Amino acid sequence: MTITLARYLCLLIPLVALLAAARANPRRAGAALAFTAAATGIAALHEVSSWYTFAAVDGSYRGMPVDLWLGWAVLWGPIPVLLRRHLPLPVALGLLLWIDAIAMPALEPLVVLGPHWLTGDILGLLLIALPAQLLGRWTDDRRHLILRVLLQMAVFTALVMWLAPSVAYTFGDGGWQHLRGLPAEVRFLLAQAGLVVALPALAAVREFAIRGDGTPFPWDPPQKIITTGPYAYLANPMQLSAVLLLLLLAAVTHSTVLAAAAVTAVAFSAAVAGPHEEHDMARRYGEQWRAYRRHVRDWWPSPVPYRASTPATVWLDDDCGPCRAFRDALNRRNPVNLTIRPAADHERTLWRARYEAADGYTVDGVGAVARALEHTSLLPAYASWLLLLPVFKHLAQLVTDALIAPPHPALRQNERQ
């Protein structure tokens, strides 16, 4: 088989199969996610694998023919997702392995196989095709919310912070070597700066999942308007974090192309994506959405939270010194839509501070304190988003219980007497 014919077939056959599968299944959001996951994963596999190499041809990305890359991603990603009613996951993976076992040797000399290529292909199926299939299937069936959110975060983090910059460096300027050449302490400080920049996005993803039963993917969105967390201060926290991270990375890696891509993303959001979202949300939520957008901006956060956000109550123990001090500090800041009440007045016996929102969301301990801070102003809210990250929240709770206020029941007045 000639190299040119092999390249045409590698893209044409998967695309024809994709169109046929799409006609049989109207639910395609999961297929799009599966393609993104598979394409990103295959690019990563190409960087680290030595199981196969490719002929030197035009139209390649870092030595991998782009048409083969795209056809491979279509095969490992969207097609089995669209056919999931007919292809259970084990059957789909077995079929993909069978196709690869036949097709890969037939693609020589476009693909040059190493002695252990089949082992590598099996690892690729387990590490790339399997997560792509799980993500796509769970998205279309709206199952396993937290797991599909985590998979989405992994895919889009790799796409935005690794693959997109790598493409910019390959076809433009800059490179990872500038980052690797920095002293270790400077890289550590940059990692901390990156976490600070990423905090609004991480908090926004959490709000989508736990307060809205949805994900950041536009075709798997929350089931209601989210005006809590960073959305009480900013309408586009995820987009802002992504752009700032790209600009930070562009500065460190000396890439004007990556910086231009970040600026282009802002222009696209303002000119194309933003108006589409405005129209869609106004159609779905009417005046509730329009009132929110009159008070919360896209790219510049407000100093205080949105005053029509979800009201909540925080229950604090008056017999706990640190709790009283926190209560007084909260009152001085005039929290928005937050009622502060003694824990002893709660219908249940509380062992830690408790936060209860009108939408049914509750959290105890350090999480309750962090949520209360979100009702004050931007800087305390920023600190709360860090505290609410799973690892930080757990560590902060351990320190609080050990040094400040170990868990104890908030006794009612008659019990104290």
TORKOL-4160 file (C-alpha; in steps of 0.2 Angstrom, whole numbers, padded with zeros to 4 digits, m for minus):
417
<pt num="1" X="0000" Y="0000" Z="0000"/>
<pt num="2" X="0007" Y="0017" Z="m0005"/>
<pt num="3" X="0009" Y="0030" Z="0009"/>
<pt num="4" X="m0002" Y="0042" Z="0001"/>
<pt num="5" X="m0016" Y="0030" Z="m0001"/>
<pt num="6" X="m0014" Y="0024" Z="0017"/>
<pt num="7" X="m0015" Y="0041" Z="0023"/>
<pt num="8" X="m0032" Y="0044" Z="0014"/>
<pt num="9" X="m0039" Y="0028" Z="0020"/>
<pt num="10" X="m0034" Y="0031" Z="0038"/>
<pt num="11" X="m0045" Y="0047" Z="0038"/>
<pt num="12" X="m0058" Y="0042" Z="0026"/>
<pt num="13" X="m0064" Y="0026" Z="0033"/>
<pt num="14" X="m0066" Y="0032" Z="0051"/>
<pt num="15" X="m0075" Y="0047" Z="0045"/>
<pt num="16" X="m0087" Y="0037" Z="0035"/>
<pt num="17" X="m0090" Y="0026" Z="0050"/>
<pt num="18" X="m0092" Y="0041" Z="0061"/>
<pt num="19" X="m0106" Y="0049" Z="0049"/>
<pt num="20" X="m0115" Y="0032" Z="0049"/>
<pt num="21" X="m0115" Y="0030" Z="0068"/>
<pt num="22" X="m0120" Y="0048" Z="0070"/>
<pt num="23" X="m0136" Y="0045" Z="0060"/>
<pt num="24" X="m0141" Y="0031" Z="0071"/>
<pt num="25" X="m0139" Y="0041" Z="0087"/>
<pt num="26" X="m0145" Y="0059" Z="0090"/>
<pt num="27" X="m0135" Y="0061" Z="0107"/>
<pt num="28" X="m0118" Y="0066" Z="0101"/>
<pt num="29" X="m0111" Y="0077" Z="0116"/>
<pt num="30" X="m0102" Y="0062" Z="0123"/>
<pt num="31" X="m0095" Y="0058" Z="0106"/>
<pt num="32" X="m0087" Y="0075" Z="0105"/>
<pt num="33" X="m0079" Y="0073" Z="0122"/>
<pt num="34" X="m0073" Y="0056" Z="0118"/>
<pt num="35" X="m0064" Y="0062" Z="0102"/>
<pt num="36" X="m0056" Y="0076" Z="0112"/>
<pt num="37" X="m0050" Y="0064" Z="0125"/>
<pt num="38" X="m0044" Y="0051" Z="0112"/>
<pt num="39" X="m0035" Y="0065" Z="0102"/>
<pt num="40" X="m0026" Y="0072" Z="0117"/>
<pt num="41" X="m0021" Y="0055" Z="0124"/>
<pt num="42" X="m0015" Y="0049" Z="0107"/>
<pt num="43" X="m0004" Y="0064" Z="0106"/>
<pt num="44" X="0003" Y="0061" Z="0123"/>
<pt num="45" X="0006" Y="0042" Z="0119"/>
<pt num="46" X="0016" Y="0047" Z="0104"/>
<pt num="47" X="0027" Y="0058" Z="0115"/>
<pt num="48" X="0032" Y="0044" Z="0126"/>
<pt num="49" X="0030" Y="0028" Z="0116"/>
<pt num="50" X="0044" Y="0018" Z="0106"/>
<pt num="51" X="0032" Y="0005" Z="0100"/>
<pt num="52" X="0030" Y="0012" Z="0083"/>
<pt num="53" X="0036" Y="0026" Z="0072"/>
<pt num="54" X="0030" Y="0035" Z="0057"/>
<pt num="55" X="0037" Y="0038" Z="0040"/>
<pt num="56" X="0043" Y="0056" Z="0037"/>
<pt num="57" X="0029" Y="0064" Z="0027"/>
<pt num="58" X="0022" Y="0082" Z="0025"/>
<pt num="59" X="0007" Y="0087" Z="0036"/>
<pt num="60" X="0014" Y="0079" Z="0052"/>
<pt num="61" X="0014" Y="0085" Z="0070"/>
<pt num="62" X="0030" Y="0080" Z="0079"/>
<pt num="63" X="0033" Y="0066" Z="0067"/>
<pt num="64" X="0015" Y="0059" Z="0067"/>
<pt num="65" X="0004" Y="0061" Z="0052"/>
<pt num="66" X="m0011" Y="0072" Z="0056"/>
<pt num="67" X="m0023" Y="0062" Z="0046"/>
<pt num="68" X="m0018" Y="0046" Z="0054"/>
<pt num="69" X="m0019" Y="0055" Z="0071"/>
<pt num="70" X="m0037" Y="0061" Z="0068"/>
<pt num="71" X="m0043" Y="0045" Z="0061"/>
<pt num="72" X="m0036" Y="0035" Z="0075"/>
<pt num="73" X="m0044" Y="0047" Z="0088"/>
<pt num="74" X="m0061" Y="0045" Z="0079"/>
<pt num="75" X="m0059" Y="0026" Z="0080"/>
<pt num="76" X="m0054" Y="0026" Z="0098"/>
<pt num="77" X="m0066" Y="0040" Z="0103"/>
<pt num="78" X="m0083" Y="0044" Z="0096"/>
<pt num="79" X="m0088" Y="0029" Z="0085"/>
<pt num="80" X="m0090" Y="0016" Z="0100"/>
<pt num="81" X="m0099" Y="0030" Z="0110"/>
<pt num="82" X="m0112" Y="0033" Z="0097"/>
<pt num="83" X="m0114" Y="0014" Z="0095"/>
<pt num="84" X="m0114" Y="0010" Z="0114"/>
<pt num="85" X="m0131" Y="0003" Z="0113"/>
<pt num="86" X="m0125" Y="m0011" Z="0102"/>
<pt num="87" X="m0107" Y="m0011" Z="0108"/>
<pt num="88" X="m0105" Y="m0014" Z="0127"/>
<pt num="89" X="m0088" Y="m0007" Z="0133"/>
<pt num="90" X="m0078" Y="m0024" Z="0134"/>
<pt num="91" X="m0084" Y="m0028" Z="0116"/>
<pt num="92" X="m0080" Y="m0011" Z="0110"/>
<pt num="93" X="m0062" Y="m0012" Z="0117"/>
<pt num="94" X="m0060" Y="m0030" Z="0110"/>
<pt num="95" X="m0066" Y="m0024" Z="0093"/>
<pt num="96" X="m0054" Y="m0009" Z="0093"/>
<pt num="97" X="m0039" Y="m0021" Z="0098"/>
<pt num="98" X="m0044" Y="m0033" Z="0083"/>
<pt num="99" X="m0045" Y="m0018" Z="0071"/>
<pt num="100" X="m0028" Y="m0012" Z="0076"/>
<pt num="101" X="m0020" Y="m0029" Z="0075"/>
<pt num="102" X="m0026" Y="m0031" Z="0057"/>
<pt num="103" X="m0024" Y="m0013" Z="0052"/>
<pt num="104" X="m0007" Y="m0008" Z="0059"/>
<pt num="105" X="0004" Y="m0021" Z="0050"/>
<pt num="106" X="m0005" Y="m0017" Z="0034"/>
<pt num="107" X="0000" Y="0002" Z="0036"/>
<pt num="108" X="0018" Y="m0001" Z="0033"/>
<pt num="109" X="0029" Y="0008" Z="0028"/>
<pt num="110" X="0018" Y="0023" Z="0034"/>
<pt num="111" X="0019" Y="0015" Z="0051"/>
<pt num="112" X="0034" Y="0006" Z="0057"/>
<pt num="113" X="0030" Y="m0006" Z="0071"/>
<pt num="114" X="0042" Y="m0011" Z="0085"/>
<pt num="115" X="0044" Y="m0028" Z="0092"/>
<pt num="116" X="0032" Y="m0025" Z="0106"/>
<pt num="117" X="0019" Y="m0014" Z="0097"/>
<pt num="118" X="0004" Y="m0025" Z="0102"/>
<pt num="119" X="0008" Y="m0023" Z="0120"/>
<pt num="120" X="0009" Y="m0005" Z="0118"/>
<pt num="121" X="m0007" Y="m0005" Z="0109"/>
<pt num="122" X="m0016" Y="m0014" Z="0123"/>
<pt num="123" X="m0009" Y="m0001" Z="0135"/>
<pt num="124" X="m0015" Y="0013" Z="0124"/>
<pt num="125" X="m0032" Y="0006" Z="0124"/>
<pt num="126" X="m0032" Y="0004" Z="0143"/>
<pt num="127" X="m0025" Y="0021" Z="0146"/>
<pt num="128" X="m0033" Y="0031" Z="0132"/>
<pt num="129" X="m0048" Y="0023" Z="0124"/>
<pt num="130" X="m0055" Y="0016" Z="0140"/>
<pt num="131" X="m0056" Y="0033" Z="0149"/>
<pt num="132" X="m0062" Y="0041" Z="0132"/>
<pt num="133" X="m0076" Y="0028" Z="0131"/>
<pt num="134" X="m0081" Y="0030" Z="0150"/>
<pt num="135" X="m0081" Y="0049" Z="0148"/>
<pt num="136" X="m0092" Y="0049" Z="0132"/>
<pt num="137" X="m0104" Y="0036" Z="0138"/>
<pt num="138" X="m0106" Y="0043" Z="0156"/>
<pt num="139" X="m0109" Y="0060" Z="0148"/>
<pt num="140" X="m0123" Y="0054" Z="0136"/>
<pt num="141" X="m0131" Y="0044" Z="0150"/>
<pt num="142" X="m0128" Y="0057" Z="0163"/>
<pt num="143" X="m0121" Y="0045" Z="0175"/>
<pt num="144" X="m0107" Y="0046" Z="0188"/>
<pt num="145" X="m0106" Y="0065" Z="0189"/>
<pt num="146" X="m0091" Y="0067" Z="0200"/>
<pt num="147" X="m0081" Y="0054" Z="0190"/>
<pt num="148" X="m0085" Y="0062" Z="0173"/>
<pt num="149" X="m0081" Y="0080" Z="0180"/>
<pt num="150" X="m0064" Y="0073" Z="0185"/>
<pt num="151" X="m0061" Y="0065" Z="0168"/>
<pt num="152" X="m0066" Y="0081" Z="0160"/>
<pt num="153" X="m0054" Y="0091" Z="0170"/>
<pt num="154" X="m0040" Y="0080" Z="0166"/>
<pt num="155" X="m0044" Y="0080" Z="0147"/>
<pt num="156" X="m0046" Y="0099" Z="0146"/>
<pt num="157" X="m0031" Y="0103" Z="0158"/>
<pt num="158" X="m0020" Y="0092" Z="0146"/>
<pt num="159" X="m0028" Y="0100" Z="0131"/>
<pt num="160" X="m0026" Y="0118" Z="0137"/>
<pt num="161" X="m0010" Y="0117" Z="0147"/>
<pt num="162" X="0000" Y="0104" Z="0137"/>
<pt num="163" X="m0006" Y="0100" Z="0119"/>
<pt num="164" X="m0011" Y="0118" Z="0114"/>
<pt num="165" X="0005" Y="0125" Z="0120"/>
<pt num="166" X="0015" Y="0111" Z="0112"/>
<pt num="167" X="0006" Y="0114" Z="0095"/>
<pt num="168" X="0010" Y="0133" Z="0097"/>
<pt num="169" X="0029" Y="0129" Z="0100"/>
<pt num="170" X="0030" Y="0117" Z="0086"/>
<pt num="171" X="0023" Y="0128" Z="0073"/>
<pt num="172" X="0027" Y="0145" Z="0081"/>
<pt num="173" X="0040" Y="0151" Z="0094"/>
<pt num="174" X="0044" Y="0147" Z="0112"/>
<pt num="175" X="0046" Y="0130" Z="0120"/>
<pt num="176" X="0046" Y="0120" Z="0135"/>
<pt num="177" X="0065" Y="0121" Z="0137"/>
<pt num="178" X="0063" Y="0138" Z="0143"/>
<pt num="179" X="0052" Y="0132" Z="0158"/>
<pt num="180" X="0064" Y="0117" Z="0161"/>
<pt num="181" X="0079" Y="0128" Z="0161"/>
<pt num="182" X="0072" Y="0138" Z="0176"/>
<pt num="183" X="0079" Y="0135" Z="0194"/>
<pt num="184" X="0068" Y="0123" Z="0204"/>
<pt num="185" X="0063" Y="0136" Z="0216"/>
<pt num="186" X="0057" Y="0147" Z="0202"/>
<pt num="187" X="0047" Y="0133" Z="0195"/>
<pt num="188" X="0040" Y="0130" Z="0212"/>
<pt num="189" X="0034" Y="0148" Z="0213"/>
<pt num="190" X="0027" Y="0148" Z="0196"/>
<pt num="191" X="0017" Y="0132" Z="0201"/>
<pt num="192" X="0010" Y="0142" Z="0216"/>
<pt num="193" X="0006" Y="0157" Z="0205"/>
<pt num="194" X="m0003" Y="0145" Z="0193"/>
<pt num="195" X="m0013" Y="0138" Z="0207"/>
<pt num="196" X="m0019" Y="0155" Z="0212"/>
<pt num="197" X="m0024" Y="0159" Z="0194"/>
<pt num="198" X="m0033" Y="0142" Z="0192"/>
<pt num="199" X="m0043" Y="0144" Z="0209"/>
<pt num="200" X="m0058" Y="0152" Z="0201"/>
<pt num="201" X="m0059" Y="0139" Z="0188"/>
<pt num="202" X="m0057" Y="0125" Z="0200"/>
<pt num="203" X="m0071" Y="0133" Z="0211"/>
<pt num="204" X="m0082" Y="0135" Z="0196"/>
<pt num="205" X="m0081" Y="0117" Z="0191"/>
<pt num="206" X="m0085" Y="0112" Z="0209"/>
<pt num="207" X="m0101" Y="0124" Z="0209"/>
<pt num="208" X="m0107" Y="0116" Z="0192"/>
<pt num="209" X="m0106" Y="0099" Z="0200"/>
<pt num="210" X="m0112" Y="0100" Z="0217"/>
<pt num="211" X="m0124" Y="0115" Z="0216"/>
<pt num="212" X="m0130" Y="0112" Z="0198"/>
<pt num="213" X="m0128" Y="0094" Z="0194"/>
<pt num="214" X="m0118" Y="0098" Z="0178"/>
<pt num="215" X="m0101" Y="0100" Z="0171"/>
<pt num="216" X="m0091" Y="0113" Z="0162"/>
<pt num="217" X="m0094" Y="0105" Z="0145"/>
<pt num="218" X="m0107" Y="0116" Z="0136"/>
<pt num="219" X="m0118" Y="0101" Z="0131"/>
<pt num="220" X="m0118" Y="0094" Z="0148"/>
<pt num="221" X="m0122" Y="0110" Z="0158"/>
<pt num="222" X="m0129" Y="0113" Z="0175"/>
<pt num="223" X="m0148" Y="0111" Z="0177"/>
<pt num="224" X="m0150" Y="0129" Z="0184"/>
<pt num="225" X="m0142" Y="0146" Z="0185"/>
<pt num="226" X="m0126" Y="0145" Z="0196"/>
<pt num="227" X="m0124" Y="0162" Z="0205"/>
<pt num="228" X="m0114" Y="0155" Z="0220"/>
<pt num="229" X="m0095" Y="0153" Z="0223"/>
<pt num="230" X="m0085" Y="0162" Z="0210"/>
<pt num="231" X="m0100" Y="0165" Z="0200"/>
<pt num="232" X="m0106" Y="0177" Z="0213"/>
<pt num="233" X="m0092" Y="0188" Z="0208"/>
<pt num="234" X="m0088" Y="0184" Z="0189"/>
<pt num="235" X="m0098" Y="0177" Z="0175"/>
<pt num="236" X="m0083" Y="0169" Z="0166"/>
<pt num="237" X="m0071" Y="0162" Z="0180"/>
<pt num="238" X="m0066" Y="0147" Z="0170"/>
<pt num="239" X="m0062" Y="0157" Z="0154"/>
<pt num="240" X="m0053" Y="0170" Z="0164"/>
<pt num="241" X="m0042" Y="0157" Z="0173"/>
<pt num="242" X="m0038" Y="0148" Z="0156"/>
<pt num="243" X="m0033" Y="0164" Z="0148"/>
<pt num="244" X="m0022" Y="0170" Z="0162"/>
<pt num="245" X="m0014" Y="0153" Z="0163"/>
<pt num="246" X="m0010" Y="0153" Z="0145"/>
<pt num="247" X="m0003" Y="0171" Z="0146"/>
<pt num="248" X="0008" Y="0166" Z="0161"/>
<pt num="249" X="0014" Y="0150" Z="0152"/>
<pt num="250" X="0017" Y="0161" Z="0136"/>
<pt num="251" X="0028" Y="0173" Z="0146"/>
<pt num="252" X="0038" Y="0159" Z="0154"/>
<pt num="253" X="0041" Y="0149" Z="0138"/>
<pt num="254" X="0044" Y="0165" Z="0127"/>
<pt num="255" X="0030" Y="0161" Z="0115"/>
<pt num="256" X="0021" Y="0176" Z="0106"/>
<pt num="257" X="0011" Y="0163" Z="0097"/>
<pt num="258" X="0003" Y="0156" Z="0113"/>
<pt num="259" X="0000" Y="0174" Z="0119"/>
<pt num="260" X="m0009" Y="0178" Z="0103"/>
<pt num="261" X="m0019" Y="0162" Z="0105"/>
<pt num="262" X="m0024" Y="0168" Z="0122"/>
<pt num="263" X="m0030" Y="0185" Z="0116"/>
<pt num="264" X="m0039" Y="0177" Z="0102"/>
<pt num="265" X="m0048" Y="0166" Z="0114"/>
<pt num="266" X="m0054" Y="0181" Z="0123"/>
<pt num="267" X="m0060" Y="0189" Z="0106"/>
<pt num="268" X="m0069" Y="0173" Z="0101"/>
<pt num="269" X="m0078" Y="0172" Z="0118"/>
<pt num="270" X="m0083" Y="0191" Z="0117"/>
<pt num="271" X="m0088" Y="0190" Z="0099"/>
<pt num="272" X="m0095" Y="0173" Z="0096"/>
<pt num="273" X="m0097" Y="0162" Z="0112"/>
<pt num="274" X="m0103" Y="0175" Z="0123"/>
<pt num="275" X="m0118" Y="0182" Z="0113"/>
<pt num="276" X="m0123" Y="0164" Z="0110"/>
<pt num="277" X="m0123" Y="0160" Z="0128"/>
<pt num="278" X="m0132" Y="0176" Z="0132"/>
<pt num="279" X="m0146" Y="0171" Z="0120"/>
<pt num="280" X="m0147" Y="0153" Z="0126"/>
<pt num="281" X="m0148" Y="0158" Z="0144"/>
<pt num="282" X="m0160" Y="0172" Z="0142"/>
<pt num="283" X="m0171" Y="0160" Z="0132"/>
<pt num="284" X="m0170" Y="0147" Z="0146"/>
<pt num="285" X="m0171" Y="0158" Z="0162"/>
<pt num="286" X="m0178" Y="0175" Z="0156"/>
<pt num="287" X="m0177" Y="0189" Z="0169"/>
<pt num="288" X="m0167" Y="0179" Z="0182"/>
<pt num="289" X="m0153" Y="0178" Z="0170"/>
<pt num="290" X="m0154" Y="0196" Z="0164"/>
<pt num="291" X="m0154" Y="0202" Z="0182"/>
<pt num="292" X="m0139" Y="0192" Z="0186"/>
<pt num="293" X="m0129" Y="0198" Z="0170"/>
<pt num="294" X="m0134" Y="0216" Z="0174"/>
<pt num="295" X="m0124" Y="0215" Z="0190"/>
<pt num="296" X="m0110" Y="0202" Z="0186"/>
<pt num="297" X="m0097" Y="0206" Z="0173"/>
<pt num="298" X="m0088" Y="0194" Z="0161"/>
<pt num="299" X="m0070" Y="0197" Z="0164"/>
<pt num="300" X="m0068" Y="0209" Z="0179"/>
<pt num="301" X="m0074" Y="0203" Z="0196"/>
<pt num="302" X="m0085" Y="0213" Z="0207"/>
<pt num="303" X="m0078" Y="0217" Z="0224"/>
<pt num="304" X="m0094" Y="0211" Z="0233"/>
<pt num="305" X="m0105" Y="0196" Z="0229"/>
<pt num="306" X="m0121" Y="0196" Z="0218"/>
<pt num="307" X="m0135" Y="0202" Z="0230"/>
<pt num="308" X="m0148" Y="0190" Z="0223"/>
<pt num="309" X="m0137" Y="0174" Z="0225"/>
<pt num="310" X="m0143" Y="0160" Z="0235"/>
<pt num="311" X="m0147" Y="0164" Z="0253"/>
<pt num="312" X="m0139" Y="0154" Z="0266"/>
<pt num="313" X="m0137" Y="0152" Z="0285"/>
<pt num="314" X="m0121" Y="0148" Z="0295"/>
<pt num="315" X="m0123" Y="0140" Z="0312"/>
<pt num="316" X="m0109" Y="0144" Z="0324"/>
<pt num="317" X="m0107" Y="0139" Z="0342"/>
<pt num="318" X="m0107" Y="0153" Z="0355"/>
<pt num="319" X="m0098" Y="0143" Z="0368"/>
<pt num="320" X="m0083" Y="0141" Z="0356"/>
<pt num="321" X="m0071" Y="0156" Z="0357"/>
<pt num="322" X="m0064" Y="0155" Z="0339"/>
<pt num="323" X="m0082" Y="0153" Z="0333"/>
<pt num="324" X="m0088" Y="0169" Z="0342"/>
<pt num="325" X="m0073" Y="0178" Z="0335"/>
<pt num="326" X="m0077" Y="0172" Z="0317"/>
<pt num="327" X="m0095" Y="0177" Z="0320"/>
<pt num="328" X="m0090" Y="0195" Z="0325"/>
<pt num="329" X="m0078" Y="0196" Z="0310"/>
<pt num="330" X="m0092" Y="0191" Z="0299"/>
<pt num="331" X="m0104" Y="0203" Z="0306"/>
<pt num="332" X="m0092" Y="0217" Z="0303"/>
<pt num="333" X="m0091" Y="0213" Z="0285"/>
<pt num="334" X="m0110" Y="0214" Z="0282"/>
<pt num="335" X="m0111" Y="0197" Z="0273"/>
<pt num="336" X="m0123" Y="0197" Z="0258"/>
<pt num="337" X="m0138" Y="0184" Z="0259"/>
<pt num="338" X="m0130" Y="0176" Z="0275"/>
<pt num="339" X="m0139" Y="0174" Z="0291"/>
<pt num="340" X="m0128" Y="0170" Z="0306"/>
<pt num="341" X="m0137" Y="0159" Z="0320"/>
<pt num="342" X="m0131" Y="0151" Z="0336"/>
<pt num="343" X="m0128" Y="0132" Z="0333"/>
<pt num="344" X="m0138" Y="0128" Z="0349"/>
<pt num="345" X="m0154" Y="0134" Z="0340"/>
<pt num="346" X="m0152" Y="0121" Z="0327"/>
<pt num="347" X="m0165" Y="0107" Z="0327"/>
<pt num="348" X="m0151" Y="0095" Z="0327"/>
<pt num="349" X="m0136" Y="0094" Z="0339"/>
<pt num="350" X="m0122" Y="0101" Z="0329"/>
<pt num="351" X="m0104" Y="0095" Z="0332"/>
<pt num="352" X="m0096" Y="0108" Z="0320"/>
<pt num="353" X="m0101" Y="0124" Z="0312"/>
<pt num="354" X="m0114" Y="0121" Z="0298"/>
<pt num="355" X="m0118" Y="0130" Z="0282"/>
<pt num="356" X="m0135" Y="0128" Z="0275"/>
<pt num="357" X="m0141" Y="0136" Z="0258"/>
<pt num="358" X="m0158" Y="0138" Z="0252"/>
<pt num="359" X="m0155" Y="0127" Z="0237"/>
<pt num="360" X="m0152" Y="0112" Z="0249"/>
<pt num="361" X="m0133" Y="0112" Z="0249"/>
<pt num="362" X="m0125" Y="0109" Z="0266"/>
<pt num="363" X="m0107" Y="0108" Z="0273"/>
<pt num="364" X="m0099" Y="0107" Z="0290"/>
<pt num="365" X="m0083" Y="0112" Z="0299"/>
<pt num="366" X="m0070" Y="0121" Z="0289"/>
<pt num="367" X="m0081" Y="0120" Z="0274"/>
<pt num="368" X="m0095" Y="0130" Z="0283"/>
<pt num="369" X="m0083" Y="0143" Z="0287"/>
<pt num="370" X="m0076" Y="0144" Z="0270"/>
<pt num="371" X="m0093" Y="0145" Z="0262"/>
<pt num="372" X="m0098" Y="0159" Z="0274"/>
<pt num="373" X="m0083" Y="0169" Z="0268"/>
<pt num="374" X="m0090" Y="0169" Z="0251"/>
<pt num="375" X="m0104" Y="0180" Z="0256"/>
<pt num="376" X="m0092" Y="0194" Z="0261"/>
<pt num="377" X="m0080" Y="0201" Z="0248"/>
<pt num="378" X="m0068" Y="0195" Z="0234"/>
<pt num="379" X="m0052" Y="0192" Z="0244"/>
<pt num="380" X="m0060" Y="0182" Z="0258"/>
<pt num="381" X="m0070" Y="0172" Z="0245"/>
<pt num="382" X="m0053" Y="0169" Z="0236"/>
<pt num="383" X="m0046" Y="0161" Z="0252"/>
<pt num="384" X="m0062" Y="0151" Z="0254"/>
<pt num="385" X="m0060" Y="0143" Z="0236"/>
<pt num="386" X="m0043" Y="0137" Z="0242"/>
<pt num="387" X="m0050" Y="0130" Z="0258"/>
<pt num="388" X="m0064" Y="0121" Z="0249"/>
<pt num="389" X="m0051" Y="0111" Z="0238"/>
<pt num="390" X="m0052" Y="0093" Z="0244"/>
<pt num="391" X="m0034" Y="0091" Z="0250"/>
<pt num="392" X="m0034" Y="0109" Z="0258"/>
<pt num="393" X="m0051" Y="0107" Z="0266"/>
<pt num="394" X="m0046" Y="0090" Z="0274"/>
<pt num="395" X="m0029" Y="0097" Z="0281"/>
<pt num="396" X="m0037" Y="0113" Z="0287"/>
<pt num="397" X="m0051" Y="0102" Z="0296"/>
<pt num="398" X="m0037" Y="0092" Z="0304"/>
<pt num="399" X="m0028" Y="0107" Z="0310"/>
<pt num="400" X="m0044" Y="0115" Z="0317"/>
<pt num="401" X="m0049" Y="0100" Z="0326"/>
<pt num="402" X="m0032" Y="0098" Z="0334"/>
<pt num="403" X="m0027" Y="0115" Z="0338"/>
<pt num="404" X="m0042" Y="0127" Z="0338"/>
<pt num="405" X="m0059" Y="0119" Z="0341"/>
<pt num="406" X="m0061" Y="0100" Z="0342"/>
<pt num="407" X="m0078" Y="0093" Z="0338"/>
<pt num="408" X="m0090" Y="0095" Z="0352"/>
<pt num="409" X="m0109" Y="0097" Z="0353"/>
<pt num="410" X="m0117" Y="0114" Z="0353"/>
<pt num="411" X="m0128" Y="0112" Z="0368"/>
<pt num="412" X="m0145" Y="0121" Z="0369"/>
<pt num="413" X="m0148" Y="0134" Z="0382"/>
<pt num="414" X="m0158" Y="0122" Z="0394"/>
<pt num="415" X="m0144" Y="0109" Z="0392"/>
<pt num="416" X="m0131" Y="0122" Z="0398"/>
<pt num="417" X="m0141" Y="0126" Z="0413"/>
